[in-house]
Amino acid sequence: MFTGIVEELGEVVSVENLGDSSLFRLRGPIVTQDAKHGDSIAVNGVCLTVVETADGEFTADVMAESLKRSSLGALVPGSRVNLERPMALGGRLGGHLVQGHVDGTGTVLERIPGEHWEIVKIGLPAGLARYVVDKGSITVDGISLTVVEAADEHFTVSLIPTTLELTTLGIKQPGDPVNLEVDVLAKYVERLLGQRAGQERIA
């Protein structure tokens, strides 16, 4: 489980195409300090399993499903990525509960600069719109953010200078893809309400 508080802006070192999967090597001196084989690290919001670590770098296998459902397939050597280790038991929940399971990809539509912050408009896949609400939580490329305004086809977020400086959203441009994970609580509530409605119809 993650919190959506990015620890480090890492970099893709290499990508090896293995046919039905890819082997990524990524540089992240902070997140690899205590990482070992089998540990999890979120890369742009995608939970990956560490294969090996060395000299501030780690490798991870990325299955075809992850490449298909996320923007990881578009990464190339030199691409910057958001990195986060799982939250330790008893640690502070600085963002919100993030699983590292991407629900879909959006597209940066517009950047609107302000005096001390920036508004970013992101295109929203139709199937995810019902989970996104004003002032609710959403994960964008692994970053826990608060929705400013939600619409059927897009939503906006307001980025403070720290987020712009320390994450990929500081460099993403209109047309760039981003990974989206909606609030898991919304999905559970929808599921439970749907089951309840079904039981009432049967009764």
C-alpha positions as CSV (number, residue, x, y, z in Angstrom):
1,M,0.0,0.0,0.0
2,F,1.3,3.5,-0.9
3,T,0.3,7.0,0.0
4,G,0.9,8.9,-3.2
5,I,3.7,11.0,-1.7
6,V,6.5,10.8,-4.2
7,E,9.9,10.2,-2.5
8,E,12.1,10.7,-5.5
9,L,12.2,11.7,-9.1
10,G,14.0,8.8,-10.7
11,E,15.1,8.0,-14.2
12,V,14.8,5.1,-16.6
13,V,18.2,3.7,-17.3
14,S,17.2,0.9,-19.8
15,V,14.2,-1.0,-21.2
16,E,14.7,-4.6,-22.4
17,N,11.8,-5.9,-24.5
18,L,11.2,-9.6,-23.6
19,G,8.3,-10.2,-25.9
20,D,5.4,-10.6,-23.5
21,S,7.0,-8.4,-20.9
22,S,9.8,-5.8,-20.4
23,L,12.7,-5.6,-18.0
24,F,13.2,-2.0,-16.7
25,R,16.3,-0.7,-15.0
26,L,15.6,2.5,-13.1
27,R,17.8,4.8,-11.1
28,G,16.6,5.8,-7.6
29,P,19.2,6.2,-4.9
30,I,16.7,7.0,-2.2
31,V,14.2,4.2,-2.8
32,T,16.9,1.6,-3.2
33,Q,18.6,2.4,0.1
34,D,16.8,-0.4,1.9
35,A,15.3,-2.2,-1.1
36,K,15.9,-5.9,-1.7
37,H,14.7,-8.6,-4.0
38,G,10.9,-9.0,-3.8
39,D,10.1,-5.6,-2.4
40,S,7.6,-3.3,-4.0
41,I,8.3,0.2,-5.5
42,A,5.7,2.3,-7.2
43,V,6.9,3.7,-10.6
44,N,4.6,6.4,-11.9
45,G,1.9,4.9,-9.7
46,V,2.4,1.3,-10.9
47,C,3.4,-1.2,-8.2
48,L,6.5,-3.1,-9.4
49,T,8.5,-5.9,-7.8
50,V,12.2,-5.4,-7.4
51,V,14.3,-8.1,-9.1
52,E,17.7,-6.8,-8.0
53,T,19.5,-3.6,-6.8
54,A,22.9,-2.2,-7.3
55,D,24.6,1.2,-7.1
56,G,21.4,3.1,-6.6
57,E,19.5,1.3,-9.4
58,F,17.0,-1.4,-9.5
59,T,15.4,-3.7,-12.1
60,A,11.8,-4.7,-12.3
61,D,9.8,-7.0,-14.7
62,V,6.7,-5.3,-16.2
63,M,4.1,-7.7,-17.5
64,A,2.1,-7.1,-20.7
65,E,-1.0,-6.3,-18.7
66,S,0.8,-3.5,-16.9
67,L,2.2,-2.2,-20.2
68,K,-1.2,-2.2,-21.7
69,R,-3.1,-0.5,-18.9
70,S,-0.5,2.1,-18.0
71,S,1.8,4.6,-19.6
72,L,4.9,2.5,-18.7
73,G,5.1,1.2,-22.3
74,A,5.9,4.7,-23.5
75,L,8.9,5.1,-21.3
76,V,12.4,5.2,-22.8
77,P,15.9,5.6,-21.4
78,G,16.2,9.0,-19.9
79,S,12.5,9.3,-19.0
80,R,11.8,10.7,-15.5
81,V,9.6,8.7,-13.2
82,N,8.0,9.2,-9.8
83,L,9.2,6.7,-7.2
84,E,7.7,5.7,-3.9
85,R,8.3,2.8,-1.4
86,P,5.3,1.2,0.3
87,M,4.1,2.9,3.5
88,A,5.6,1.2,6.6
89,L,3.1,-0.1,9.2
90,G,2.5,2.7,11.7
91,G,3.7,5.4,9.2
92,R,2.0,8.6,8.5
93,L,-0.6,8.6,5.8
94,G,0.4,11.8,4.1
95,G,-1.7,11.4,1.0
96,H,-4.5,8.8,0.7
97,L,-4.6,5.0,0.3
98,V,-3.0,4.1,-3.0
99,Q,-2.8,0.5,-4.2
100,G,-0.4,1.0,-7.1
101,H,-3.0,-0.6,-9.4
102,V,-3.6,1.7,-12.4
103,D,-7.3,2.0,-13.5
104,G,-6.5,3.7,-16.8
105,T,-4.5,6.4,-18.5
106,G,-5.5,10.1,-19.0
107,T,-3.9,12.8,-21.1
108,V,-2.6,16.2,-20.1
109,L,-4.9,18.6,-21.9
110,E,-3.9,22.0,-20.6
111,R,-1.6,23.8,-18.2
112,I,-2.7,27.1,-16.7
113,P,0.0,28.9,-14.8
114,G,-0.8,31.0,-11.7
115,E,1.3,33.2,-9.5
116,H,2.4,30.5,-7.1
117,W,0.8,27.3,-8.5
118,E,-0.4,25.8,-11.7
119,I,-3.7,24.3,-12.7
120,V,-3.5,21.2,-14.9
121,K,-6.4,19.8,-16.8
122,I,-6.3,16.1,-17.5
123,G,-8.5,14.1,-19.9
124,L,-10.5,11.4,-18.1
125,P,-11.5,8.0,-19.6
126,A,-15.3,7.6,-19.7
127,G,-15.3,4.6,-17.4
128,L,-13.6,6.4,-14.6
129,A,-15.6,9.6,-14.5
130,R,-18.1,8.3,-12.0
131,Y,-15.4,7.8,-9.4
132,V,-14.0,11.4,-9.6
133,V,-15.6,14.2,-7.6
134,D,-14.8,17.7,-6.7
135,K,-12.4,17.8,-3.7
136,G,-12.0,14.1,-3.8
137,S,-8.7,12.2,-4.1
138,I,-7.1,10.8,-7.2
139,T,-3.6,9.5,-8.0
140,V,-1.9,10.9,-11.1
141,D,1.4,9.2,-12.1
142,G,1.6,8.0,-8.5
143,I,0.9,11.4,-6.9
144,S,-1.9,11.9,-4.4
145,L,-3.8,14.9,-5.5
146,T,-7.1,16.7,-4.7
147,V,-9.5,17.2,-7.6
148,V,-10.4,20.9,-8.0
149,E,-13.1,20.4,-10.6
150,A,-14.6,17.1,-12.0
151,A,-16.4,16.9,-15.3
152,D,-17.5,14.0,-17.5
153,E,-14.5,14.0,-19.7
154,H,-11.8,15.8,-17.7
155,F,-10.7,17.0,-14.2
156,T,-8.4,19.6,-12.9
157,V,-5.8,19.6,-10.2
158,S,-3.9,22.5,-8.6
159,L,-0.1,21.9,-8.2
160,I,2.0,23.6,-5.6
161,P,5.7,24.5,-6.3
162,T,6.9,21.4,-4.5
163,T,4.9,19.1,-6.7
164,L,6.0,20.9,-9.8
165,E,9.7,20.7,-8.7
166,L,9.8,17.1,-7.4
167,T,7.5,15.1,-9.7
168,T,6.9,14.4,-13.3
169,L,3.9,16.7,-13.4
170,G,6.4,19.6,-13.4
171,I,7.5,18.5,-16.9
172,K,4.5,16.8,-18.5
173,Q,3.1,18.7,-21.4
174,P,-0.3,18.7,-23.2
175,G,-0.6,15.4,-25.1
176,D,1.5,13.4,-22.6
177,P,-0.1,10.4,-21.0
178,V,-0.5,9.9,-17.2
179,N,-1.5,7.0,-15.1
180,L,-4.7,7.3,-13.1
181,E,-5.8,5.4,-10.0
182,V,-9.2,6.5,-8.6
183,D,-10.0,6.3,-4.9
184,V,-10.4,2.6,-4.1
185,L,-13.1,3.5,-1.4
186,A,-15.4,4.7,-4.2
187,K,-15.1,1.4,-6.1
188,Y,-15.9,-0.6,-3.0
189,V,-18.9,1.6,-2.2
190,E,-20.2,1.2,-5.7
191,R,-19.8,-2.6,-5.5
192,L,-21.5,-2.9,-2.2
193,L,-24.4,-0.7,-3.2
194,G,-24.9,-2.7,-6.4
195,Q,-25.0,-5.9,-4.4
196,R,-27.5,-4.4,-2.0
197,A,-29.7,-3.3,-4.9
198,G,-29.6,-6.8,-6.4
199,Q,-30.6,-8.4,-3.1
200,E,-33.5,-6.0,-2.7
201,R,-34.8,-6.9,-6.2
202,I,-34.5,-10.6,-5.4
203,A,-36.4,-10.1,-2.1
